[in-house]
Amino acid sequence: MKLILTQEVTGLGAPGDVVEVKDGYGRNYLVPRGLGIRWTRGAEKTVESIKAARSSRALRGQDHAEEIRAKLEAAPVNVQVRAGETGRLFGAVTVTDIAGALAEVTGEDVDKRTIAIANPIKALGSHEITVRLHEDVTATVTVNVVPA
């Protein structure tokens, strides 16, 4: 099945890419979640618009991503969450929480889809996360989870 990706899919491609996937994966996972649309000849205009939007978002380029990476890696980022007396969290720290904390540090919005967490964060303390700022630039950020 041929699909046009509308969002980044790890290990598959970026928005605007035309990919060939197995029928079940496309029909049962990608299309229902809005990660891709079926490819047709008429959808080529959609590919153009998706790629134009992607290039406008990446307009600042790699130099700007390097500056943001330097800000993020310079000092740990604090995320305040509700926690019990024993230090156990009520729920887990989400990528939305982390994206908000990163935006405060950098002064710019960080897309939550670019944040990769190895394991769910369910305890106070220091944790390592990876943020993909550009195709060639990734930052390893130390996140301190502190009680609110």
N, CA, C and O atoms as a GROMACS GRO file, in nm:
protein
  592
    1MET      N    1   0.085  -0.116   0.000
    1MET     CA    2   0.000   0.000   0.000
    1MET      C    3   0.090   0.123   0.000
    1MET      O    4   0.185   0.131   0.078
    2LYS      N    5   0.060   0.219  -0.086
    2LYS     CA    6   0.135   0.343  -0.093
    2LYS      C    7   0.063   0.448  -0.011
    2LYS      O    8  -0.057   0.468  -0.024
    3LEU      N    9   0.140   0.516   0.075
    3LEU     CA   10   0.085   0.621   0.159
    3LEU      C   11   0.170   0.746   0.150
    3LEU      O   12   0.289   0.741   0.120
    4ILE      N   13   0.105   0.859   0.176
    4ILE     CA   14   0.175   0.987   0.191
    4ILE      C   15   0.172   1.017   0.340
    4ILE      O   16   0.065   1.027   0.398
    5LEU      N   17   0.289   1.033   0.401
    5LEU     CA   18   0.295   1.060   0.544
    5LEU      C   19   0.257   1.205   0.571
    5LEU      O   20   0.304   1.296   0.503
    6THR      N   21   0.171   1.225   0.670
    6THR     CA   22   0.133   1.361   0.709
    6THR      C   23   0.205   1.406   0.834
    6THR      O   24   0.208   1.525   0.865
    7GLN      N   25   0.264   1.311   0.908
    7GLN     CA   26   0.342   1.342   1.026
    7GLN      C   27   0.465   1.252   1.027
    7GLN      O   28   0.472   1.154   0.953
    8GLU      N   29   0.560   1.287   1.109
    8GLU     CA   30   0.682   1.208   1.123
    8GLU      C   31   0.649   1.073   1.184
    8GLU      O   32   0.579   1.066   1.285
    9VAL      N   33   0.700   0.965   1.124
    9VAL     CA   34   0.684   0.831   1.177
    9VAL      C   35   0.825   0.775   1.192
    9VAL      O   36   0.897   0.759   1.094
   10THR      N   37   0.864   0.746   1.315
   10THR     CA   38   0.998   0.699   1.343
   10THR      C   39   1.027   0.570   1.266
   10THR      O   40   0.949   0.475   1.272
   11GLY      N   41   1.137   0.568   1.195
   11GLY     CA   42   1.177   0.451   1.120
   11GLY      C   43   1.111   0.438   0.985
   11GLY      O   44   1.140   0.344   0.911
   12LEU      N   45   1.022   0.530   0.951
   12LEU     CA   46   0.951   0.521   0.823
   12LEU      C   47   0.975   0.642   0.735
   12LEU      O   48   1.010   0.628   0.618
   13GLY      N   49   0.957   0.761   0.790
   13GLY     CA   50   0.981   0.879   0.709
   13GLY      C   51   0.927   1.006   0.772
   13GLY      O   52   0.875   1.006   0.883
   14ALA      N   53   0.942   1.114   0.697
   14ALA     CA   54   0.902   1.247   0.741
   14ALA      C   55   0.775   1.289   0.668
   14ALA      O   56   0.736   1.225   0.571
   15PRO      N   57   0.711   1.396   0.714
   15PRO     CA   58   0.590   1.443   0.646
   15PRO      C   59   0.617   1.475   0.499
   15PRO      O   60   0.716   1.540   0.465
   16GLY      N   61   0.527   1.428   0.413
   16GLY     CA   62   0.541   1.452   0.270
   16GLY      C   63   0.608   1.339   0.195
   16GLY      O   64   0.609   1.339   0.072
   17ASP      N   65   0.664   1.244   0.266
   17ASP     CA   66   0.729   1.131   0.201
   17ASP      C   67   0.624   1.032   0.152
   17ASP      O   68   0.524   1.007   0.220
   18VAL      N   69   0.646   0.975   0.034
   18VAL     CA   70   0.560   0.869  -0.018
   18VAL      C   71   0.630   0.738   0.015
   18VAL      O   72   0.742   0.713  -0.028
   19VAL      N   73   0.562   0.654   0.093
   19VAL     CA   74   0.622   0.529   0.140
   19VAL      C   75   0.536   0.411   0.101
   19VAL      O   76   0.415   0.424   0.082
   20GLU      N   77   0.599   0.296   0.089
   20GLU     CA   78   0.530   0.170   0.062
   20GLU      C   79   0.530   0.089   0.192
   20GLU      O   80   0.637   0.055   0.243
   21VAL      N   81   0.411   0.059   0.245
   21VAL     CA   82   0.399  -0.017   0.369
   21VAL      C   83   0.307  -0.136   0.346
   21VAL      O   84   0.235  -0.143   0.247
   22LYS      N   85   0.309  -0.229   0.439
   22LYS     CA   86   0.218  -0.343   0.431
   22LYS      C   87   0.075  -0.294   0.451
   22LYS      O   88   0.052  -0.196   0.522
   23ASP      N   89  -0.018  -0.361   0.388
   23ASP     CA   90  -0.158  -0.318   0.388
   23ASP      C   91  -0.215  -0.303   0.529
   23ASP      O   92  -0.280  -0.203   0.560
   24GLY      N   93  -0.192  -0.400   0.614
   24GLY     CA   94  -0.247  -0.396   0.750
   24GLY      C   95  -0.192  -0.282   0.832
   24GLY      O   96  -0.266  -0.217   0.906
   25TYR      N   97  -0.062  -0.255   0.821
   25TYR     CA   98   0.002  -0.146   0.895
   25TYR      C   99  -0.056  -0.011   0.852
   25TYR      O  100  -0.084   0.075   0.936
   26GLY      N  101  -0.074   0.006   0.722
   26GLY     CA  102  -0.131   0.130   0.672
   26GLY      C  103  -0.278   0.145   0.709
   26GLY      O  104  -0.320   0.250   0.758
   27ARG      N  105  -0.355   0.041   0.684
   27ARG     CA  106  -0.499   0.046   0.704
   27ARG      C  107  -0.539   0.051   0.852
   27ARG      O  108  -0.634   0.119   0.888
   28ASN      N  109  -0.466  -0.022   0.937
   28ASN     CA  110  -0.506  -0.034   1.077
   28ASN      C  111  -0.435   0.061   1.172
   28ASN      O  112  -0.484   0.085   1.282
   29TYR      N  113  -0.319   0.116   1.131
   29TYR     CA  114  -0.243   0.200   1.223
   29TYR      C  115  -0.222   0.341   1.170
   29TYR      O  116  -0.263   0.438   1.234
   30LEU      N  117  -0.160   0.353   1.054
   30LEU     CA  118  -0.121   0.485   1.004
   30LEU      C  119  -0.240   0.572   0.966
   30LEU      O  120  -0.249   0.687   1.010
   31VAL      N  121  -0.331   0.521   0.885
   31VAL     CA  122  -0.443   0.602   0.836
   31VAL      C  123  -0.539   0.638   0.950
   31VAL      O  124  -0.577   0.755   0.958
   32PRO      N  125  -0.581   0.547   1.037
   32PRO     CA  126  -0.674   0.587   1.144
   32PRO      C  127  -0.618   0.691   1.241
   32PRO      O  128  -0.693   0.771   1.296
   33ARG      N  129  -0.486   0.690   1.261
   33ARG     CA  130  -0.425   0.786   1.353
   33ARG      C  131  -0.388   0.917   1.285
   33ARG      O  132  -0.336   1.008   1.350
   34GLY      N  133  -0.414   0.928   1.156
   34GLY     CA  134  -0.385   1.052   1.085
   34GLY      C  135  -0.238   1.070   1.053
   34GLY      O  136  -0.195   1.181   1.023
   35LEU      N  137  -0.162   0.962   1.059
   35LEU     CA  138  -0.019   0.972   1.028
   35LEU      C  139   0.009   0.964   0.879
   35LEU      O  140   0.118   0.999   0.834
   36GLY      N  141  -0.088   0.920   0.802
   36GLY     CA  142  -0.071   0.909   0.658
   36GLY      C  143  -0.204   0.906   0.587
   36GLY      O  144  -0.308   0.878   0.646
   37ILE      N  145  -0.199   0.936   0.456
   37ILE     CA  146  -0.318   0.928   0.372
   37ILE      C  147  -0.283   0.843   0.251
   37ILE      O  148  -0.166   0.830   0.214
   38ARG      N  149  -0.386   0.785   0.190
   38ARG     CA  150  -0.362   0.699   0.074
   38ARG      C  151  -0.305   0.781  -0.041
   38ARG      O  152  -0.345   0.896  -0.063
   39TRP      N  153  -0.213   0.721  -0.113
   39TRP     CA  154  -0.152   0.787  -0.227
   39TRP      C  155  -0.240   0.769  -0.350
   39TRP      O  156  -0.284   0.658  -0.381
   40THR      N  157  -0.263   0.878  -0.420
   40THR     CA  158  -0.330   0.875  -0.549
   40THR      C  159  -0.259   0.977  -0.638
   40THR      O  160  -0.179   1.057  -0.589
   41ARG      N  161  -0.288   0.974  -0.766
   41ARG     CA  162  -0.225   1.071  -0.855
   41ARG      C  163  -0.266   1.213  -0.818
   41ARG      O  164  -0.186   1.306  -0.828
   42GLY      N  165  -0.390   1.229  -0.777
   42GLY     CA  166  -0.439   1.361  -0.739
   42GLY      C  167  -0.381   1.412  -0.608
   42GLY      O  168  -0.384   1.532  -0.581
   43ALA      N  169  -0.328   1.321  -0.528
   43ALA     CA  170  -0.272   1.360  -0.398
   43ALA      C  171  -0.131   1.416  -0.410
   43ALA      O  172  -0.072   1.454  -0.309
   44GLU      N  173  -0.076   1.420  -0.529
   44GLU     CA  174   0.058   1.476  -0.547
   44GLU      C  175   0.064   1.621  -0.503
   44GLU      O  176   0.167   1.667  -0.453
   45LYS      N  177  -0.045   1.695  -0.520
   45LYS     CA  178  -0.050   1.834  -0.474
   45LYS      C  179  -0.041   1.840  -0.322
   45LYS      O  180   0.016   1.934  -0.266
   46THR      N  181  -0.096   1.741  -0.256
   46THR     CA  182  -0.086   1.734  -0.111
   46THR      C  183   0.059   1.716  -0.069
   46THR      O  184   0.104   1.775   0.029
   47VAL      N  185   0.132   1.634  -0.142
   47VAL     CA  186   0.274   1.612  -0.113
   47VAL      C  187   0.348   1.745  -0.122
   47VAL      O  188   0.430   1.777  -0.036
   48GLU      N  189   0.319   1.822  -0.226
   48GLU     CA  190   0.386   1.952  -0.245
   48GLU      C  191   0.356   2.044  -0.126
   48GLU      O  192   0.448   2.108  -0.074
   49SER      N  193   0.231   2.050  -0.083
   49SER     CA  194   0.196   2.141   0.027
   49SER      C  195   0.256   2.096   0.160
   49SER      O  196   0.298   2.179   0.240
   50ILE      N  197   0.261   1.966   0.182
   50ILE     CA  198   0.320   1.914   0.306
   50ILE      C  199   0.469   1.944   0.308
   50ILE      O  200   0.522   1.986   0.411
   51LYS      N  201   0.537   1.924   0.196
   51LYS     CA  202   0.680   1.952   0.191
   51LYS      C  203   0.708   2.102   0.205
   51LYS      O  204   0.808   2.140   0.265
   52ALA      N  205   0.621   2.186   0.150
   52ALA     CA  206   0.638   2.330   0.163
   52ALA      C  207   0.623   2.372   0.309
   52ALA      O  208   0.699   2.455   0.359
   53ALA      N  209   0.525   2.314   0.379
   53ALA     CA  210   0.505   2.345   0.520
   53ALA      C  211   0.623   2.297   0.603
   53ALA      O  212   0.666   2.365   0.695
   54ARG      N  213   0.676   2.179   0.570
   54ARG     CA  214   0.791   2.125   0.642
   54ARG      C  215   0.914   2.212   0.622
   54ARG      O  216   0.989   2.235   0.717
   55SER      N  217   0.936   2.259   0.500
   55SER     CA  218   1.053   2.343   0.474
   55SER      C  219   1.040   2.479   0.541
   55SER      O  220   1.140   2.537   0.581
   56SER      N  221   0.918   2.531   0.553
   56SER     CA  222   0.901   2.659   0.621
   56SER      C  223   0.926   2.646   0.771
   56SER      O  224   0.978   2.738   0.834
   57ARG      N  225   0.891   2.530   0.830
   57ARG     CA  226   0.920   2.507   0.971
   57ARG      C  227   1.070   2.492   0.994
   57ARG      O  228   1.121   2.534   1.098
   58ALA      N  229   1.139   2.434   0.899
   58ALA     CA  230   1.283   2.413   0.912
   58ALA      C  231   1.362   2.527   0.851
   58ALA      O  232   1.481   2.512   0.822
   59LEU      N  233   1.296   2.642   0.830
   59LEU     CA  234   1.357   2.754   0.762
   59LEU      C  235   1.480   2.805   0.836
   59LEU      O  236   1.579   2.843   0.774
   60ARG      N  237   1.474   2.806   0.966
   60ARG     CA  238   1.586   2.860   1.042
   60ARG      C  239   1.711   2.776   1.026
   60ARG      O  240   1.823   2.828   1.036
   61GLY      N  241   1.694   2.650   1.003
   61GLY     CA  242   1.806   2.565   0.967
   61GLY      C  243   1.887   2.510   1.082
   61GLY      O  244   1.851   2.519   1.199
   62GLN      N  245   1.998   2.453   1.043
   62GLN     CA  246   2.082   2.378   1.134
   62GLN      C  247   2.154   2.469   1.234
   62GLN      O  248   2.174   2.430   1.349
   63ASP      N  249   2.193   2.588   1.193
   63ASP     CA  250   2.263   2.678   1.284
   63ASP      C  251   2.175   2.715   1.403
   63ASP      O  252   2.221   2.719   1.518
   64HIS      N  253   2.049   2.743   1.376
   64HIS     CA  254   1.956   2.776   1.482
   64HIS      C  255   1.935   2.657   1.575
   64HIS      O  256   1.926   2.673   1.696
   65ALA      N  257   1.927   2.537   1.518
   65ALA     CA  258   1.911   2.415   1.598
   65ALA      C  259   2.033   2.393   1.688
   65ALA      O  260   2.018   2.348   1.801
   66GLU      N  261   2.151   2.425   1.638
   66GLU     CA  262   2.273   2.412   1.719
   66GLU      C  263   2.269   2.507   1.839
   66GLU      O  264   2.311   2.470   1.948
   67GLU      N  265   2.218   2.629   1.818
   67GLU     CA  266   2.207   2.725   1.928
   67GLU      C  267   2.111   2.674   2.035
   67GLU      O  268   2.140   2.684   2.154
   68ILE      N  269   1.998   2.620   1.992
   68ILE     CA  270   1.900   2.567   2.088
   68ILE      C  271   1.958   2.447   2.162
   68ILE      O  272   1.937   2.432   2.282
   69ARG      N  273   2.032   2.362   2.090
   69ARG     CA  274   2.094   2.246   2.156
   69ARG      C  275   2.191   2.291   2.264
   69ARG      O  276   2.197   2.231   2.371
   70ALA      N  277   2.269   2.396   2.236
   70ALA     CA  278   2.363   2.447   2.335
   70ALA      C  279   2.290   2.496   2.460
   70ALA      O  280   2.336   2.474   2.572
   71LYS      N  281   2.175   2.563   2.442
   71LYS     CA  282   2.096   2.611   2.556
   71LYS      C  283   2.043   2.493   2.638
   71LYS      O  284   2.045   2.496   2.761
   72LEU      N  285   1.995   2.391   2.568
   72LEU     CA  286   1.933   2.277   2.638
   72LEU      C  287   2.036   2.193   2.712
   72LEU      O  288   2.010   2.145   2.822
   73GLU      N  289   2.152   2.174   2.653
   73GLU     CA  290   2.253   2.088   2.715
   73GLU      C  291   2.335   2.161   2.820
   73GLU      O  292   2.410   2.097   2.895
   74ALA      N  293   2.323   2.294   2.828
   74ALA     CA  294   2.402   2.371   2.923
   74ALA      C  295   2.364   2.343   3.068
   74ALA      O  296   2.451   2.328   3.153
   75ALA      N  297   2.236   2.335   3.095
   75ALA     CA  298   2.191   2.315   3.233
   75ALA      C  299   2.069   2.223   3.233
   75ALA      O  300   1.996   2.216   3.134
   76PRO      N  301   2.048   2.152   3.344
   76PRO     CA  302   1.930   2.065   3.351
   76PRO      C  303   1.801   2.146   3.349
   76PRO      O  304   1.797   2.261   3.392
   77VAL      N  305   1.696   2.085   3.298
   77VAL     CA  306   1.565   2.147   3.289
   77VAL      C  307   1.478   2.091   3.402
   77VAL      O  308   1.470   1.970   3.420
   78ASN      N  309   1.414   2.180   3.476
   78ASN     CA  310   1.329   2.137   3.587
   78ASN      C  311   1.184   2.126   3.541
   78ASN      O  312   1.131   2.216   3.477
   79VAL      N  313   1.122   2.013   3.576
   79VAL     CA  314   0.980   1.990   3.548
   79VAL      C  315   0.912   1.969   3.682
   79VAL      O  316   0.947   1.876   3.756
   80GLN      N  317   0.815   2.055   3.713
   80GLN     CA  318   0.744   2.042   3.840
   80GLN      C  319   0.619   1.957   3.820
   80GLN      O  320   0.540   1.978   3.728
   81VAL      N  321   0.602   1.859   3.910
   81VAL     CA  322   0.488   1.768   3.904
   81VAL      C  323   0.433   1.745   4.045
   81VAL      O  324   0.501   1.770   4.144
   82ARG      N  325   0.310   1.697   4.051
   82ARG     CA  326   0.252   1.659   4.180
   82ARG      C  327   0.308   1.524   4.222
   82ARG      O  328   0.312   1.430   4.142
   83ALA      N  329   0.351   1.516   4.346
   83ALA     CA  330   0.409   1.391   4.395
   83ALA      C  331   0.364   1.367   4.538
   83ALA      O  332   0.329   1.460   4.611
   84GLY      N  333   0.364   1.241   4.576
   84GLY     CA  334   0.330   1.204   4.712
   84GLY      C  335   0.447   1.226   4.806
   84GLY      O  336   0.555   1.267   4.764
   85GLU      N  337   0.425   1.198   4.934
   85GLU     CA  338   0.530   1.218   5.034
   85GLU      C  339   0.650   1.127   5.011
   85GLU      O  340   0.762   1.163   5.048
   86THR      N  341   0.629   1.011   4.952
   86THR     CA  342   0.739   0.916   4.931
   86THR      C  343   0.816   0.945   4.803
   86THR      O  344   0.915   0.878   4.774
   87GLY      N  345   0.772   1.045   4.726
   87GLY     CA  346   0.842   1.078   4.602
   87GLY      C  347   0.784   1.012   4.480
   87GLY      O  348   0.837   1.027   4.370
   88ARG      N  349   0.676   0.940   4.497
   88ARG     CA  350   0.610   0.875   4.384
   88ARG      C  351   0.515   0.973   4.319
   88ARG      O  352   0.442   1.045   4.388
   89LEU      N  353   0.515   0.977   4.187
   89LEU     CA  354   0.434   1.072   4.113
   89LEU      C  355   0.290   1.025   4.102
   89LEU      O  356   0.261   0.905   4.106
   90PHE      N  357   0.200   1.121   4.088
   90PHE     CA  358   0.060   1.091   4.055
   90PHE      C  359   0.053   1.087   3.904
   90PHE      O  360   0.032   1.190   3.840
   91GLY      N  361   0.069   0.971   3.845
   91GLY     CA  362   0.074   0.958   3.700
   91GLY      C  363   0.219   0.955   3.654
   91GLY      O  364   0.306   0.906   3.725
   92ALA      N  365   0.244   1.008   3.536
   92ALA     CA  366   0.379   1.009   3.481
   92ALA      C  367   0.404   1.146   3.419
   92ALA      O  368   0.311   1.221   3.390
   93VAL      N  369   0.531   1.177   3.398
   93VAL     CA  370   0.568   1.300   3.329
   93VAL      C  371   0.547   1.276   3.180
   93VAL      O  372   0.603   1.182   3.124
   94THR      N  373   0.468   1.360   3.117
   94THR     CA  374   0.438   1.344   2.975
   94THR      C  375   0.530   1.430   2.890
   94THR      O  376   0.597   1.520   2.940
   95VAL      N  377   0.532   1.402   2.760
   95VAL     CA  378   0.613   1.482   2.669
   95VAL      C  379   0.559   1.625   2.661
   95VAL      O  380   0.635   1.717   2.632
   96THR      N  381   0.430   1.644   2.686
   96THR     CA  382   0.373   1.779   2.688
   96THR      C  383   0.431   1.860   2.804
   96THR      O  384   0.463   1.977   2.788
   97ASP      N  385   0.445   1.796   2.921
   97ASP     CA  386   0.506   1.863   3.036
   97ASP      C  387   0.650   1.902   3.005
   97ASP      O  388   0.694   2.013   3.036
   98ILE      N  389   0.722   1.810   2.943
   98ILE     CA  390   0.862   1.836   2.910
   98ILE      C  391   0.874   1.944   2.804
   98ILE      O  392   0.961   2.030   2.812
   99ALA      N  393   0.785   1.941   2.704
   99ALA     CA  394   0.788   2.043   2.599
   99ALA      C  395   0.764   2.181   2.657
   99ALA      O  396   0.828   2.278   2.614
  100GLY      N  397   0.675   2.193   2.754
  100GLY     CA  398   0.651   2.321   2.820
  100GLY      C  399   0.773   2.371   2.894
  100GLY      O  400   0.805   2.490   2.889
  101ALA      N  401   0.841   2.280   2.964
  101ALA     CA  402   0.962   2.318   3.038
  101ALA      C  403   1.074   2.358   2.943
  101ALA      O  404   1.149   2.452   2.970
  102LEU      N  405   1.087   2.287   2.831
  102LEU     CA  406   1.190   2.320   2.732
  102LEU      C  407   1.161   2.456   2.668
  102LEU      O  408   1.253   2.532   2.639
  103ALA      N  409   1.034   2.486   2.646
  103ALA     CA  410   0.997   2.615   2.588
  103ALA      C  411   1.034   2.729   2.681
  103ALA      O  412   1.075   2.836   2.635
  104GLU      N  413   1.020   2.708   2.812
  104GLU     CA  414   1.060   2.811   2.908
  104GLU      C  415   1.209   2.836   2.904
  104GLU      O  416   1.253   2.950   2.916
  105VAL      N  417   1.288   2.730   2.888
  105VAL     CA  418   1.434   2.744   2.887
  105VAL      C  419   1.483   2.809   2.758
  105VAL      O  420   1.566   2.899   2.762
  106THR      N  421   1.430   2.764   2.644
  106THR     CA  422   1.481   2.813   2.516
  106THR      C  423   1.411   2.939   2.468
  106THR      O  424   1.468   3.014   2.390
  107GLY      N  425   1.290   2.962   2.514
  107GLY     CA  426   1.213   3.075   2.465
  107GLY      C  427   1.146   3.046   2.332
  107GLY      O  428   1.090   3.137   2.270
  108GLU      N  429   1.150   2.921   2.286
  108GLU     CA  430   1.088   2.882   2.161
  108GLU      C  431   1.010   2.753   2.182
  108GLU      O  432   1.042   2.673   2.269
  109ASP      N  433   0.907   2.735   2.101
  109ASP     CA  434   0.826   2.614   2.111
  109ASP      C  435   0.905   2.494   2.061
  109ASP      O  436   0.970   2.499   1.957
  110VAL      N  437   0.897   2.386   2.138
  110VAL     CA  438   0.959   2.260   2.099
  110VAL      C  439   0.845   2.162   2.072
  110VAL      O  440   0.760   2.141   2.157
  111ASP      N  441   0.844   2.104   1.953
  111ASP     CA  442   0.738   2.011   1.915
  111ASP      C  443   0.748   1.886   2.002
  111ASP      O  444   0.854   1.825   2.012
  112LYS      N  445   0.636   1.848   2.064
  112LYS     CA  446   0.639   1.734   2.154
  112LYS      C  447   0.665   1.602   2.081
  112LYS      O  448   0.706   1.505   2.143
  113ARG      N  449   0.642   1.598   1.950
  113ARG     CA  450   0.668   1.475   1.874
  113ARG      C  451   0.817   1.451   1.853
  113ARG      O  452   0.857   1.342   1.812
  114THR      N  453   0.900   1.552   1.881
  114THR     CA  454   1.044   1.536   1.863
  114THR      C  455   1.113   1.491   1.991
  114THR      O  456   1.234   1.469   1.991
  115ILE      N  457   1.036   1.476   2.098
  115ILE     CA  458   1.092   1.437   2.227
  115ILE      C  459   1.082   1.285   2.241
  115ILE      O  460   0.974   1.228   2.225
  116ALA      N  461   1.195   1.221   2.271
  116ALA     CA  462   1.197   1.076   2.289
  116ALA      C  463   1.234   1.042   2.433
  116ALA      O  464   1.339   1.084   2.483
  117ILE      N  465   1.146   0.967   2.499
  117ILE     CA  466   1.170   0.922   2.636
  117ILE      C  467   1.187   0.771   2.632
  117ILE      O  468   1.100   0.700   2.581
  118ALA      N  469   1.298   0.721   2.685
  118ALA     CA  470   1.325   0.578   2.680
  118ALA      C  471   1.223   0.499   2.762
  118ALA      O  472   1.162   0.405   2.711
  119ASN      N  473   1.204   0.537   2.887
  119ASN     CA  474   1.109   0.471   2.975
  119ASN      C  475   1.018   0.578   3.036
  119ASN      O  476   1.061   0.692   3.053
  120PRO      N  477   0.895   0.542   3.069
  120PRO     CA  478   0.807   0.642   3.132
  120PRO      C  479   0.870   0.696   3.261
  120PRO      O  480   0.928   0.621   3.340
  121ILE      N  481   0.857   0.826   3.281
  121ILE     CA  482   0.915   0.889   3.400
  121ILE      C  483   0.807   0.891   3.507
  121ILE      O  484   0.708   0.964   3.496
  122LYS      N  485   0.827   0.810   3.613
  122LYS     CA  486   0.728   0.797   3.719
  122LYS      C  487   0.786   0.820   3.857
  122LYS      O  488   0.725   0.784   3.957
  123ALA      N  489   0.905   0.881   3.863
  123ALA     CA  490   0.968   0.907   3.992
  123ALA      C  491   1.042   1.041   3.987
  123ALA      O  492   1.081   1.089   3.880
  124LEU      N  493   1.060   1.098   4.105
  124LEU     CA  494   1.136   1.222   4.114
  124LEU      C  495   1.283   1.193   4.085
  124LEU      O  496   1.328   1.079   4.098
  125GLY      N  497   1.356   1.295   4.045
  125GLY     CA  498   1.498   1.279   4.022
  125GLY      C  499   1.539   1.324   3.883
  125GLY      O  500   1.465   1.393   3.813
  126SER      N  501   1.658   1.282   3.846
  126SER     CA  502   1.717   1.323   3.718
  126SER      C  503   1.697   1.214   3.613
  126SER      O  504   1.719   1.096   3.640
  127HIS      N  505   1.656   1.254   3.493
  127HIS     CA  506   1.630   1.161   3.384
  127HIS      C  507   1.688   1.218   3.254
  127HIS      O  508   1.690   1.339   3.236
  128GLU      N  509   1.732   1.130   3.166
  128GLU     CA  510   1.788   1.171   3.036
  128GLU      C  511   1.681   1.152   2.928
  128GLU      O  512   1.616   1.047   2.921
  129ILE      N  513   1.665   1.254   2.843
  129ILE     CA  514   1.576   1.244   2.729
  129ILE      C  515   1.650   1.292   2.604
  129ILE      O  516   1.754   1.357   2.614
  130THR      N  517   1.596   1.259   2.488
  130THR     CA  518   1.655   1.301   2.362
  130THR      C  519   1.554   1.387   2.288
  130THR      O  520   1.435   1.353   2.280
  131VAL      N  521   1.603   1.499   2.233
  131VAL     CA  522   1.518   1.589   2.157
  131VAL      C  523   1.580   1.605   2.019
  131VAL      O  524   1.696   1.644   2.006
  132ARG      N  525   1.502   1.575   1.914
  132ARG     CA  526   1.549   1.591   1.777
  132ARG      C  527   1.508   1.730   1.730
  132ARG      O  528   1.391   1.754   1.703
  133LEU      N  529   1.604   1.820   1.720
  133LEU     CA  530   1.578   1.959   1.686
  133LEU      C  531   1.579   1.984   1.536
  133LEU      O  532   1.510   2.073   1.486
  134HIS      N  533   1.655   1.905   1.464
  134HIS     CA  534   1.672   1.919   1.319
  134HIS      C  535   1.706   1.780   1.269
  134HIS      O  536   1.733   1.690   1.348
  135GLU      N  537   1.703   1.761   1.138
  135GLU     CA  538   1.735   1.628   1.084
  135GLU      C  539   1.873   1.581   1.128
  135GLU      O  540   1.894   1.462   1.148
  136ASP      N  541   1.967   1.675   1.142
  136ASP     CA  542   2.105   1.639   1.177
  136ASP      C  543   2.143   1.675   1.320
  136ASP      O  544   2.256   1.648   1.360
  137VAL      N  545   2.053   1.736   1.397
  137VAL     CA  546   2.087   1.785   1.530
  137VAL      C  547   1.994   1.722   1.633
  137VAL      O  548   1.873   1.738   1.628
  138THR      N  549   2.054   1.649   1.728
  138THR     CA  550   1.979   1.596   1.841
  138THR      C  551   2.047   1.641   1.969
  138THR      O  552   2.169   1.652   1.976
  139ALA      N  553   1.966   1.667   2.070
  139ALA     CA  554   2.018   1.711   2.198
  139ALA      C  555   1.981   1.609   2.304
  139ALA      O  556   1.869   1.558   2.307
  140THR      N  557   2.076   1.580   2.392
  140THR     CA  558   2.050   1.495   2.509
  140THR      C  559   2.033   1.588   2.626
  140THR      O  560   2.126   1.660   2.664
  141VAL      N  561   1.914   1.588   2.684
  141VAL     CA  562   1.878   1.685   2.788
  141VAL      C  563   1.858   1.612   2.921
  141VAL      O  564   1.797   1.504   2.926
  142THR      N  565   1.909   1.672   3.028
  142THR     CA  566   1.886   1.620   3.161
  142THR      C  567   1.762   1.689   3.216
  142THR      O  568   1.757   1.812   3.224
  143VAL      N  569   1.663   1.610   3.255
  143VAL     CA  570   1.539   1.663   3.310
  143VAL      C  571   1.534   1.628   3.457
  143VAL      O  572   1.541   1.510   3.494
  144ASN      N  573   1.523   1.730   3.542
  144ASN     CA  574   1.506   1.709   3.686
  144ASN      C  575   1.357   1.717   3.717
  144ASN      O  576   1.294   1.820   3.695
  145VAL      N  577   1.303   1.608   3.767
  145VAL     CA  578   1.163   1.606   3.808
  145VAL      C  579   1.158   1.643   3.956
  145VAL      O  580   1.213   1.573   4.041
  146VAL      N  581   1.091   1.756   3.984
  146VAL     CA  582   1.084   1.805   4.120
  146VAL      C  583   0.938   1.819   4.162
  146VAL      O  584   0.851   1.841   4.078
  147PRO      N  585   0.911   1.805   4.294
  147PRO     CA  586   0.772   1.819   4.338
  147PRO      C  587   0.724   1.964   4.328
  147PRO      O  588   0.801   2.058   4.347
  148ALA      N  589   0.595   1.980   4.300
  148ALA     CA  590   0.538   2.115   4.288
  148ALA      C  591   0.502   2.170   4.423
  148ALA      O  592   0.453   2.282   4.433
   0.00000   0.00000   0.00000
